[in-house]
Amino acid sequence: MVRFDKVGMRYGPGPEVLRDISFHLEPGSFHFLTGPSGSGKSSLLSLLYLAQQPSRGLVTLFGEDVSAMSRNRRAELRRRIGVVFQDFRLIDHLTALENVALPLRVAGAKAAQVRKDVTELLKWVGLGDKLDATPPTLSGGEQQRVAIARAVIGRPSLLLADEPTGNVDPDIALRLLHLFVELNKIGTTVVIATHDHAMIQRFGRPVLRLEGGRLAAELPLARAV
């Protein structure tokens, strides 16, 4: 699914923010990504969702060399990736239902099925009474749940989440993590960046730990190369 081989990354002429990163993720795997603030977690995720390219080394995604991809091919592969951003990136003039429905509409799903599936998912994350609310009228935690629902609604091949439980109470956080686990059970590869060590220990999945832009495996071990 994903392979990094001695990858480095920098922004412009600045110093490398990621250095000599090597690992691979099997299809259907589930990993937590952790490390102190500024260690490079968001930069690593940006490589995974094709927003950035490495400054050196090899990144392959779905078996293809990222650096050799055309713009159109990158756009095609992004449709197979669900992303939960820290800043949510919701569209303010669309309702919660319309925001979550976007990936299904892009994929050409029928309107009736879209509404049914989106409504069920928003109810499941505790937003059944917020279907017609726009993002500016929602709390930060509610916006986060809309963003998560949008990321998972299309059953992506790869799901990336940057601190997905940072703005919600513990009960909702646990429900959201179980949603990611259920998605993983049907084949989605999951990578969750988080500072929540209690959650990491509770779910007992492999961990990728970044320190100063370098990768160190942490028990239970991620498969490193």
N, C-alpha and C positions, 0 to 999 in steps of 0.2 A: 504493500500500500504506500509506504513512505520510506525513503532511504536518504540519509545525509552522510556524505563521505568527506571528512576534513573540510567542513564548510566554515567560511568566514563571511562576515557581513559588516558593512559600514554605511553610514549615511553621508553622502557627498565625500569631501576630502578628509573627514574626521577620522578618529581612531576606530578600530574595529569594536563593535558592540557584541559580536559573537565570534568566537575563535575556536577553530579545530573541532567543530561539532560533528560527531559520528554516531549514528544509531540507525536502527530501522524498526518500523512498526508493522506487524503482521496484520493482514485483513481481519477485521472483527476483534481487534485488541482494544483495551481500555487502559489509558494511562493518565495519571495526574502529572502536571508540570508545576514545579514549585521552585522557590528560591527567594532571596531577599529582594526588596524593591531595587530596581536598576540593574538586576542581574541579566536581563535580556529576554524575559519570558514573552513580552508582547512582540518583540522583534522576531523571535522564533516562530510565534504564531503567524506573523505577517508573511513569513516565507512559506508557511504551510497553506495559507489561503491565497497565495499567488499575488499578494499586494506588493511584494518586494522580490528582488532577485539577489542571490548570493554574490558577494564580491570575489569569492574564490571557492573552489571545491565543487562538489556535485550534489544536486538535489534532484531526486526522481520522485514523481508523484503519479500514482496509478500506472507505474511502470514506464513513465516517460520523463526524459530529461527536461527539466523546467527551463533551462537556459536556451534550449533549441525550439521551444514552442512558439508558434505564431500567435499574434494577438487574438485571432478568432479561436484558436485552439484553447488558449488560456481561458477565454470567456466560456467556452463549452464546459471545461472542467470545473470552473467555479460553480456551475449549476449543480454539481455533485457534492458540493461542500456547504455545510451549514455552519454559520459563524454567529456566536454571541459576543458582541463587542461590549467593552466597559461603558462606552457612551451611548449604547443602545442603537443609535442610528435609525430611529423610527421616523416615518414621514408624518409631520405634524397635522396636515390637513386631512389625513385618512383616519378612519376609525380603527379601533383595535382589531376588529374583524378584518377590515380591508388590509391592514398592515400584515397580519398573519397569512392572509390569503395570497399575497404577492407571489411566493414561489410556485404555488399551484397554478395560478393564472399564467405565469410565464411558461409553465410546462403544458399549458393547453387543457387543463382539467375542466370538466363541465361545471357550470355555475352552481347547480343544485348540490352536487357532490362536494364542491368547495365549501359552501356554506355549512353543510352538515358536518364535515370533518373539522372545520375551524371552530364551529360552535362547541362541538364535543371537547376539543382540546382546551379551549379557553375555560370551559366549565371545570375541566380537570385540574387546571392550575389556579382555580379559585377566582376566575374573572367572568363567570357566567352572567353577571349583572353589569358588565362593562363592555359588552360587544360593540355598542355604538359610541363609546367614549373616544375622544381624540387624545393623543399623547399629552398635550399640555394640561389636560384636566386630570391626569392620573398621577399618583405618587411615584416616587423613584422606584419603589419595589414593584408596583404594578406595571410600570414601563418595562422593568427588567423581565417580568414574566411574559409580557407581550413579545419582547425580543427573543426570549427562549422559545416560545411557541412558534414564532416565525422560522427560527433556525431548524426546528425538528419536524415541522408539518410535512415536509416533502420526503421524509425518511432518507436523509442524505447518506452517501457512502462514507463520508468523513465529517465528523462533527467537532468543531473547535469552540471552546468556551473560555472566555477571559473573565475570571472571578464571577461566575454566574450566580452565586448565592450571596454576594456581598451586601445586598440591600434588602434582604428579606429575613423574616423571623425564622427561628430554627425549624419549626414544623413545616413551613413552606420550603425551606432549603432542603429538608430531607425528602419531601415529595418530588422536588425537581431532580434531585440526584437519582431517585428511583426511576424517574422518567428517562434519564440518560441511560441507566442500566437496562431498562426494557428495550430501548432503541438499540443498544449494543447487542442484546440477545438475538435480535433479528438481523444482525450482520453489520451494523454501522461501527466503524472505527471511531473511538472517542478519545479526545485529548482535552483535559480540563486544567487550566491554569488556576491555582488557588494558593492562598496563604493559610487556609483552614486545615491545620494539621490534625485536629480531632476528626474532621470529616475523612481525611485521607486514611487515618488509622481505622475508622469504622468500616470503610468499604474495602480496605485491604487489597487495593489494586497496585500494579507496578508504578513506580515513581521515577520521573526524570527530574533531576535537581540541577539548576543552573547556579553557578557561583562565579561572579566576575566575568560573565560571558563564556564560561567554559562549562561543560557538562560533566556531572558526576552522578553515577548510579547510586540509588539509595534503596535499602530493603523495603518491600520485596523487589528484587532487581528487575529493572527494564533490560531488555535484551540489547546489549551494546556490541559494537564491532570495532 
